[in-house]
Amino acid sequence: MHRLLLRQLKRIYPDGVPDEPKLDMLIQLVNEGYQSFEEQLAITERSLDISCNELNQRNMTLNQILDSLPDMSLWVDTQGNVKDIRSGNFDPPLLTSEANYSNIFELEIVRSSPELQKFIRNYQISGNKTAELNMHSSGTDYIMRVRLTNITPNSWLLVFRDIYVRKKLEELQAQRLEHSKRAAKQLQELVNAAPIGIIICNTQLEIIMLNEFSCQLLKRAKVEVVHRHPSEFIASQSHKLFKKRLRQTLEQGEGVATTSCDLMLLLPDGRFRQVEFAFNKLSFDDNPIIIMSITDIGERKSLENKLRKLAATDALTGAFNRRSFMEQTETAISTCERWKVPITIILLDIDHFKQVNDRYGHAAGDEVLIALVKHIQQSTRNMDVLGRLGGEEFALVLPSTDNQLGFEIAERLRREVEAMEITSGDNQIKITVSLGMATLPYEHLSTPIEDMLARIDGYLYMAKGKGRNCIIHK
């Protein structure tokens, strides 16, 4: 008989239970009820234990996913208490888990950053917002993109992304090109941050989850992506590398990141988008999952190309600078030597350019230089090399051009420049150029380029001495 029933019967019948059939039947029914209740209680306790274990496993996996993201994040409640901190990839960490349960306004990173204090003040009623802030912590200055998101009625997510390097690159390029509005505009086109997308797949490589950033990168709605194989959204030329990285990720242990790689996304309109993929394998709900982070690097690649171009060209005119001109000329000479054809080199200098600056101003002088280079570029071939050697002196290399044709080109340029009228404000400016020219037969292409330029420079100064606006050639 159940222990609880025995205890109750002793209280009611201290001298023993009367021997009555109906009372025995009642006692038997109550005993069966106690036994059934105890069994149900045991089943419920086991179910609760299993549910708690599953919940703990899910929370642990979600924490691993959050910890793998690069940004620092804070969960804050209505009273301003920090409930959870993710340190991100800051080294050393700006905040650690020791700061949990502190008030957000008491954190050192907040107290030392007035802009951040202003940003999060009255966060409970300000809604979602994003800003780029100058911050200071532990003796270090940061430039952060900070995003505040209301997750539930009583909790807010504060996310920090370090954009210091990007901002400093923008400042350095702005300083270099500040004298040129045109160059400043080019720089503004280069400075755009790339969002990060997250795609999660099961071991059958079906997409089971993705974020809004991924949809923006893919230019597709979530319903068009979920339950499909991620390779469907990868351009054919990137399939081999993509599948190789996926295979490596599936074969390696959990939490070990696979080497990231650059791939091409295939967009719905048939175009491509250049992105960086990083892969990781974790366990979620006792099942392995593949996490792919996607970063749009199209703008970064464009920035690299434009920076290379800026490093190779004169910022004002767009002609090759002296170093790049010498490199391009060496290449042109090697090509002519291989083809066994001559090459012609022309040096030209604007006559009385100082008078232009003195009379019309240096801004007008810059416009003259720009107009001259633009005209020469339009009047020559793509294979020809135009460089600004300094001031108002330029060099033009004409591959596969003999002495007669080179002189005809130089003379045509001289006449065209003489006929030009360059508008600067209310002024119409006229200029002429003096030219020195020489042709190297392919048998003599081994002559050092510096020696060749020095000889042509002598011809140029002979043209200056002869009265300017003429050509001296040998």
N, C-alpha and C positions, 0 to 999 in steps of 0.2 A: 504493500500500500504506500501511496505517495507520502513523503515526510510532512508536508503541510497539512494534509488531511488527518494524519495521525495526531498531530499537535492540536488541531481543532476538536477532534473527538475526545481527547483526554481532558480538555477544558470543560466540555459539555457533560461527559460521563466519567468523572474521576474514579468511580468504582468499577468501571468496565461497561462496554456497550451491551445493551440488552439484546437478547437473542430473539429478534423479530424478523420474519422474512421480508416484510416491506422495507424495514429499516436497512436490512442487508442489501436489498436491491438499490435503494437510494444511495447508500455508501459506495456501492460498486459503480454506479453512474457518475458520481462526483469524482471518484478516483480516476475513471477513464478520461474525464474532462481535464483533470490536472495533468495526466500523462500526455494528452494531445496538446495542451497548452505548452508544456515543456518542450515537446518536439518542435512545434512551430517557432518557439523562441530560439531554439538552437539553429534552426534553418535560417531565421532572420539574421542572427549574429554572424553566421558564416557568409551570408550574402553581403552584409555590411563590410566585413573584412575584405571580401573580393573587390567590392566597389571602391573602397578606399585605396586598395593597392593599384587598381586601374587608374584612379584619379591621380594618385601620386606619380605613376609612370607617365601619364599624359602631361602633367605639369612639368616634370623633369625634362621631357622632350621639347616642350614649348620653350622652356628656359634655355635649352641648348640652341634652339633656332634663333631666339632673340640675342643670345650671346654671340652668335656667328655674324650678326649684322655689324657694319662698321661704325654706325653712329652711336653716340651716347644718348641714353633716354632715361627719364625720370617719370614715375607715376606719382601724381599728387592728388590728395583728397580735398574736400571742401574747406577744411581748416588749414590747408597749406602744409600738411604733414606729408613727407616723402615716404611712400609705401614700398617702392622698389627702384633699384638703380641698376642700369646696364652700362658698364664702363666704356664699351665700344673699343675702337682701336687707338685710343689716345695713350701715348707712352711718354712719361708716366701717366697713369690714370688721373683724370681731373677729380673724379669722385669714386669712392669704393662703397661696398655694401655696409661699411661701418657707419655711413651717414644715413642709413635707413632710419625712419621714424623721427628724423630731425625736421624742424620747420624749414621750409625752402628758403625763407628770407634770412635764416641764420647760417646757411652754407657759405663758406668762404668765397666761392666762385660768384655768388650773388652779391654778397656784401661789397666785394671789390670791383663790381661792374655796374655802374649807374645805369647804363643803357639796358642791361638785362633786368635790373630792378624795375625800370619803367615799363619794360615789355610785359613782365608777368604781373604787374600790379593790377588788382581787380580782375584777375584771370577768370574768376567764377562767372562774371557777367560779360566778358569781352568776346566770348566765342572763339572760333578757330582763327588763327592768324599766323603769318610767317614774316620774318625780318632778318636782315643781315646786320649783325651787331659787332662792335669792337669790345672785346672783353679782356680781362686781366685776371690771372690766377697763378699763385705760387711763383711770382716773379717773371711770368711769361705772358706776352701779349698774343691774343688770338683774334681772328676774324671768323665769326661763326654765322652759319645760317641756322636760325632757331625756328622751330615750328611747334605751335601749341594746338593740340587737338582735344576736344571734349569727347571722351570715349563713352562714358556713362553719365547719368545725371549727377553723380557724385565723384567722378574721377576724371583727371586730365592727364594727357601724355605730352611731355615736353621733350623734344628731340633736338640734339645738337650735332651739326656737321661742320667740320673744320674746312674752311675755304680760304685759309691764309695764303697758301701757295698760289692759288688761282688769282687772288687779289693782288699779290705782290708782282706776279707776272704782268698783270694789267697795268700796274703803276710803272714798272720798268719800261714797258713798251710805249706807254704814253709819254714818258720823259724823252725817250729816244726820238719820237716822231712828232713832238709838240709843235715844231715849226711848220708842220705841213698838215693842213686840214684834211687833205686827201688821205694821208697816211693814218691820221687819227681815226678816220672813218673805217679804214681797213682793220685797225686794231679793235674797234668796238664790235666788229663782226666776229672776231675770234673768241671773245670772252663770253661763253655760255656754259652753264653747268649741265652735266649730263645726269639724268635720273638713273636710279638703279632698280631693275626689275627682279622679281623673285618668282621662279616657277618650281613647283614641287611635283615629282613623279613617283609612282610606285615602282616596284621591281619589274613589272611588265612594261614599264616605260610609257604608262598612260598618265597624262597630266591630270592631277587630282586637285590642284590648287594653284592660283596665280594671283598677283596683285595688280592694281590699276596701272602701275608704271609699266608692267609687262604688256598690258593691253595697248597702252599708248605706243610702246616700241613696236609691237606687232601690227598696230592699226587694225585690231580686231576686237570684237566684244568677247566677254568671257565664255559665253555659250558656244562660240565658234572654236574655242581652244580646248576646253575641258574634255577629258576622255580621249583625246587624240595624241598620237605619238609626236614628240617635240621635233623630230627630224622633218616633219611636214612643213615646218616654218623656217627651215634652214635652206639656203641656196645650194644648188647641186654641187657647186665647186667647193663647198665647205663640208659636205656630207662625210667624207672620209675622216677628216680630223675630228669632227663632232662625235662620230660613232666610236672612234678610238678613245677619246676622253671619257665617254660614257662607259665603255667597257672597263677602262682602268678604275673608274669610280666604283663600279659594281664589284670588282675583284678585291679592292682594298678594304681595310678595316674601317669601322665607323669613326667619324670625326677627323679623318685624314683628308685634307683638301687636295684635290687633283690640280696639277699645274693649269693655270688659266690660259686661254687662247683667244685669238681674234678670229671671228667668224662673220659670215654675211647672212643677215636675215632676209627672207623672201617676203615682200609685202604684197597685199592683195592686188595692187595695180601692176605687179610685175617688176617693180623696182626693188633695189636692194638697200639694206641698211647695215653699216659696219658696226659691230658690237664686240665687246669682250665678254666671254663666258667663263665663269668659275664654277666648279662642281664640288659637291660634298655629299657624303652618305651618313645618315643618322637613323636612329630607330624611333618610330612613332607608333604607339599602340601595339607594341611588340612586333612591329613589322618594319623592315628597312625602307627608307624613302631616299630619293635623290633630290637634292636641293641645287638648283642652278640659279646663280645670280648673274644678271645681265646689265652691262653698262654700255650706254651709247657712246662710242668713241669716234663717231663721224666728225664731230666738231674738233675733237682732239687731233685727228689726222689732218683735217683742214688747217688747224692752227700750226701743226708741224710743217706742212707744205708752205704755208704763207711765211712762217718764220724763216724757213730755208730761203725763200725768195727774197725776203727783206735782207737777209744776211748777204745775198749775192748781188743786190742791186743798189744803186744810188737812190736814197730815200726821196730826193727832190724830183729827179727826172725819170727814173725808172730804167735808165741805162745800166749796164753792168758796172759795178765798182771796179777799181783797179785790180784787186786780187782776183775777182771772178773773171774779169776780162782776160787776164794773163792765162788763167786756166782754160778758158774757152778757146783762146788763140792757140795754145799748145795742142789742144784736141783738133782744131781745124787744120793746123800744119801737119799733124800725124795723118789725118784723112787725105790731105792733098798728096802727101808723100806716098801713101798706099795707092792712090789713084794715078800717080805720076802726072799731076797737073800743077800749074803755077798758082801762087797766091799773091794778092795785092793788099798792101796795108796803107791806109790814108790817115794822116793826122790833120785835124782842122782846129782852128782857134778863131774865136769871134774877135773881129777887129774893134779896137777902141771900146772894149766892154766896160772899162772903168768909167768912161764918159756916160754910158747908159745908166749905170748905177748912180753916178753923181747927179745927172740931170733928172732922171725919173724916179729914183729911189731903188732900194734893194729888192723890194717886192716886185717891181717891174722887171728888174734884172732876172729874178727867178722865173717870171713868166716867159721871158725871152729864152732862157735855157730849156724850159719845158717845151715850148713851141718848136725849138730847133730839133730837139731829140724826137719829138712826135713826127715831125716832117721827115727826118732821115729814116725812121723806122717804117714809115708808110712808103718810102721811095726805094727801099732795099728788100732783099729776099729774107726769108725766115732763116736760111743758113748763114747769113752774114752776121757778124758780131760787132755790136756797138758798145763802146765803153766810155765812161767819163773818167779821165785820168786825173782831173783836178781843176778847180775853178771853171774857166770857160774853154778848156782844152778837151777834145774828144778824139777817139781813135775808132776807125772803121776797118774791119778785116773782111776781105772779099775772097772767099775760097773759089778755086777753079776760075780765076780771072787773070787774063794776061795783061801786059802793060798797056796795050792800046785800049782794050775794053775798060780797064781800070781808070785810065785818063778820061774816057768819055763819061764814065759815071761820076768822077770827081768834078768835071767841068759842068755836067748837068746839075749836080748839087749846088755848085757855086752860083750858077745863074738863078736857080730856083730860090736860094736863100736871099740873093740880092733883090729878087722881086717880091719877097714876103713883106707883109705889113702886119705887125703884131700889135693887137689892141690891148692896152693897159689903162683901164679907166677911160679918161677922155683923150688919151694920147694914142697916136699911131706911130709905132717905132719901126724904123728900118735898120737892118744890119747887113754886114758882109762878113765873109770868112776868108782866111788865108789857109792854104792847104799845102802839105808836103806829102809826097807819094813815092812808093817804090814797089817793084814787083820782084818776087823771088821765084826763079824757075825751080822745078821740082828737084833738080840736081843739087841746088844750094839750100834746101829746106832745113839742113842741119845747122844753119847759122843761128846762134843764140838770139832769142827774141828781143832781149834787152839791147843787144848790139844793133839789131835791125831798127828798133824804135829810136835809139840814139841817132842813127844816121838819118832817119826820116825827120826827126826833130830838127836836125840841121837844115834840111830842105825847107821846113816850115818857117824857120827864122829867116832864111834867104827870101822867102816870099814876103815876109813882113818888111824886110829891108828894101824890097823891090817896089814897095808902094801899097802892099796889101791887096786883098780881093783878087788873088791870083794863085796859080798852082806851080810849084817847082817839083819836078819828078825826074827820076833816073831809072 
